[in-house]
């Protein structure tokens, strides 16, 4: 079952598909569809292609250089890109910092920063989580002491996604320790090349360098790099998180990986294993399809509401992340031992003849994907926290 689109949106999707068919580089598309690791250059190259088309910032209003698309068009664009094998646009600048600058930033900050975000010239990372301050974000301890026209920042951030590529970080710091935790936080923009900034890699379960630890040792940050008023950071942080959580739903990614699952099932059945005859497996796939339809309908309904994302973004985050994790389990189940990478040097044997075909399809990357996607229910605020937010919104 599919959700029927009105003619206007159907034409919009057709236009996007035509562009993707002509403009998406073949090598990037292959990496995405196989689940291969993307390099910094892949993300930047795709962002610049979108920028040349005028589609670099789908979620921005036209006065700030955006497309002027409504929320439904933005969701449909993300979905078509995912299905075509385009890299997901990095959300840190485009979908997290940019809305904050538009709402809370100064005119100079918007003028100086937004164009470089849209063009892919400047790469941003997020400085929220700390050791012991993740879901309980208000307990963060990184200090920023005022010294004339600068802040002196000392502390540590962790789980900084792709920080090894970043030029700048938007960061929550404590500027007042004498008040309630939520009332003493400010929002700073920090140049990652500043003296005193140290970055160290964290290797994740899938063996990748995706996240980092970042230390600040008396780093000087101009007061002009503060967004909003001093100690207004908690309000800004919650506003940003609403945009981040809505972006985790991943409807297009689930559709793409569901199609991949069906391809694996077809290839497996052709080799004599009958997954289609496994009633329990069939039920699990059917439930994914039903829940995906519900998620898509819920997202489209929410996106047509006016105003910034509210507590409903927590619903999208919970449903979307859990759906992606369940799908990664089914992909592993369908691929079986083919999901494990083959390491001939470690095993001391030659790869089976069929391994070349398996690697070409990306089956050997599914175990890494499964391990990586365990994070989806944690980042952006754990799903347990999201359920608490929803309960409070309902007065429970």
Secondary structure, DSSP 8 states (H G I E B T S, - for coil): ------HHHHHHHHHHHHHHHHHS-HHHHHHHHHT----HHHHHHHHHHHHHHT-S-TTS-GGGT-----HHHHHHHHHHHHHHT-----HIIIIIIHHHHHHHS-HHHHHHHHHHHHHT-S-EEEE--BTTBSSSGGG---EEEEETTEEEEEEEE---TTGGG-SEEEEEEE--SSS-GGGGEEEEEEETTSTTEEEEEEE-TTS-EEEEEEEEEEEEEEGGGEESSTT-HHHHHHHHHHHHHHHT--HHHHHHHHHHHHHHHHHHHHTT--GGG-HHHHHHHHHHHHHHHHHHHHHHHHHTSSSS--THHHHHHHHHHHHHHHHHHHHHHHHGGGGS---HHHHTS---TTHHHHHHHTGGGHHHHHHHHGGGGTTTS-HHHHHHHHHHHTT-
